[in-house]
């Protein structure tokens, strides 16, 4: 079954000095301030499109990895994924680097790395970001 999720942004002013608010409509979880400065300098308590993409990518990858583990007969105790999305002014979003740390009882290092690499490619957000470089560092915790 297809699902559509919705968010909206209201922006006021020009790019460099203006600001906006992005609201997560489907979940109702909140409204977040966005600014150009938060995109290119210190965030100052505001968010950016890249941070929102990083949140989506880390969540999607964690879900895809957990699902792939289950299909291989493994149940993770914990999957911790960080996504670092890079934005270069004048160029755009250039990459997303995933850092995975997970505790998965009974899995070999080789199988862990294989499943992580497959989840990186199979994650739907990775598919949506196919035009950028996506990298992965995966660590199996004991």
QUICOR-V128932 format. One record per helix or strand of 3 or more residues. SS is the DSSP state (@ for helix, = for strand). FROM is the first residue (numbers start at 0). LEN is the number of residues. Records with the same first field share a line. If there is no record, write none. Layout:
# QUICOR-V128932
SS=FROM-LEN  FROM-LEN
This chain:
# QUICOR-V128932
==6-6  18-6  29-6  77-11  91-12  132-9
@=35-5  48-23  108-14  123-5
